Amino acid sequence: MPLIKKHQTLLDFATQRTGKAEGLFDVAVLNGLSITEEPVPGAALKVPEITEGKQLQVINFFIESGLDIMSFVKNVATEEVLSGVDYWAIEEDFIVQ
């Protein structure tokens, strides 16, 4: 069974392993998961057998290229935006009339 990788959502995993985004529902049902559940990296998940041509092309692309779909980013550091009169710029943050 394929393993879910760090930074993969269930949608990422399902799309990569089933060849289409709608595969999310099949993967969730097969594994008893909610589609909004945050997957545990390293967990082995069942995937449905794929027999359609277009889907197999997508799956094979990811296998042959060695690429993975990974769109989940948690706790992204954001730059603090300073505010107040000391930090405002004339005609950018406020307009003098």
N, C-alpha and C positions, 0 to 999 in steps of 0.2 A: 504494500500500500504506500502511496506517495505521502511524504511528510510536508506539513505546512511550515513555511520558513518565516524567520523573523521579518517583520514589517509587511507581511502579507495579510490582507483581509480575506474573509471567506469568499468574497466576490472575486478577488484577484486569483485565489487558488482555483476556484471553480471555473473561471474563464480560461485559465491556462490549461486545466486538466480535462475540460469538456469541450473546449473550442467555441464556446458562446457564453454570454453573460447569463442567459436563462438557465444555464446549468447550475447556477447557485441554488435553485430550489431543489433540484435532484440531489445535489451533494448534501444539503441541509437535511433533507428527509432521510437519506441513506445513513446519516451519522447521528440522527436525533438531535440536531442543533437548530437554534433559531438563526434566521438569516442575518440578524443584527448582532449576533454574539461575537465577542472578540476571541478569535482562535488562539490556542496555546501553541507557541512555536515548538516544533518538533513532534507535534501530534500527528499520528498516522490517520488519514481519512480515506474512507471508501469513495470511489468514484464510479459512476455508471459506465457501462461498456458503450463505446462510441463506434457507430458503423457508417455514419454519413460522411461523404467526401469532403465537404467544405470544413466541417469540424475537425476531421482528421488532418487536414492541411494546417490548420491553426495549431493543433496539438504538436504535430511534427515540427513545425517552425520553432516552437519553444524548446523542444527536445534537441533539435539539431544545432540551434544557435547558442544554447546554454544560457539563454536569458530567462529571467523570471519577472513576473509582474509583482511589484511591491509598492503599493501606494499608501500604506498606513504609516503615518508619522505621529508619534505621541510626544507631548511635552517639548514642542519646538520652542527654542529660546527666542523671545522677541525683544527687540530693542525698546527700552523705556523711552517714551516720548515725554520730554520735559515741557511743562506748561507754566504759564504765569507771565506777568508783565516783563520780568527779567529775560524771558526767552522768546518773546514775540518779536516779529519783524514787521516794520511798518509796510503796509500795502500787501502783505502776504497773510498775516494772521488777523490783522485788523486794519481798517481804513480810517484815516484822519480826514474829517470833513470840515 
